[in-house]
Amino acid sequence: MDPPVQVSLGPERQRRARRRAAERGLTFSAYIAWLVDEDLDSWTPAPGAPAVVPVEAELPTDHQGTYIGEAVAARMNKPPDPEA
């Protein structure tokens, strides 16, 4: 079983969704799952967009974070510049 997911709907939307679920003979959660399945079944990824992005692709290729950290650390060790 999947872990629970919380979805926030306004009172009117929730009332209407519960009524629509009942019309279809579904529980509210089954109706939401059905809607998600319908949407995902009809969805096709944009051309050229990778379906899965490798984790390594998210990592920076240089040491930019290190440089920024060093600059911040250096700035913290200096007295404030009165002209800045």
matplotlib code that plots the C-alpha trace (Angstrom):
import matplotlib.pyplot as plt

x = [0.0, 1.2, 1.9, -1.0, -1.0, -2.7, -4.6, -6.1, -9.4, -11.8, -15.1, -17.1, -14.6, -14.5, -18.3, -18.6, -15.9, -17.5, -20.8, -19.2, -17.4, -20.7, -22.3, -19.6, -19.9, -16.4, -15.0, -13.5, -10.0, -10.7, -12.2, -9.0, -6.8, -9.0, -8.6, -4.8, -4.7, -6.8, -4.6, -1.4, -2.6, -3.4, -0.2, 2.8, 6.1, 7.2, 9.4, 13.0, 12.3, 13.9, 11.5, 14.0, 16.8, 19.9, 20.9, 24.3, 22.8, 21.6, 25.1, 27.2, 30.0, 32.4, 33.2, 30.9, 29.3, 32.8, 33.8, 30.6, 31.2, 34.8, 33.7, 31.1, 33.5, 36.2, 33.6, 32.5, 36.1, 36.5, 35.2, 32.3, 33.2, 31.9, 31.6, 29.6]
y = [0.0, 3.5, 6.0, 8.4, 11.7, 14.8, 17.0, 20.3, 21.2, 24.0, 23.0, 23.5, 21.6, 18.8, 18.6, 18.5, 15.8, 13.7, 13.9, 13.0, 10.1, 8.8, 9.1, 6.9, 4.4, 5.2, 6.3, 9.8, 8.5, 6.0, 8.8, 11.0, 8.0, 7.4, 11.1, 10.9, 7.6, 9.1, 12.2, 10.2, 7.7, 10.5, 12.4, 12.3, 13.9, 16.9, 16.0, 15.9, 16.0, 13.1, 10.9, 10.3, 12.7, 11.0, 12.1, 13.0, 15.5, 17.6, 17.9, 21.0, 20.2, 22.6, 23.9, 26.9, 26.0, 25.8, 29.2, 30.8, 29.3, 30.4, 34.0, 34.1, 32.7, 35.3, 38.1, 37.0, 37.2, 40.9, 44.0, 45.6, 48.0, 51.4, 52.4, 49.3]
z = [0.0, -0.8, 2.0, 2.6, 0.7, 1.8, -0.7, 0.3, -1.4, -0.5, 1.1, -2.1, -4.3, -1.8, -1.6, -5.4, -5.7, -3.0, -4.8, -8.1, -6.5, -5.1, -8.6, -9.9, -7.0, -5.7, -2.4, -2.4, -2.3, -5.1, -7.2, -6.7, -7.6, -10.7, -11.7, -11.3, -13.4, -16.1, -16.3, -16.3, -18.9, -21.3, -20.6, -23.0, -22.1, -24.1, -27.1, -26.2, -22.5, -20.6, -18.8, -16.0, -15.1, -13.7, -10.2, -11.4, -13.8, -10.9, -9.4, -10.3, -12.7, -11.0, -7.5, -7.7, -4.2, -2.7, -4.2, -2.8, 0.6, 0.7, -0.3, 2.4, 5.0, 4.0, 4.2, 7.7, 8.9, 7.7, 9.5, 7.8, 4.9, 5.9, 2.2, 1.2]

ax = plt.figure().add_subplot(projection="3d")
ax.plot(x, y, z, "-o")
ax.set_aspect("equal")
plt.show()
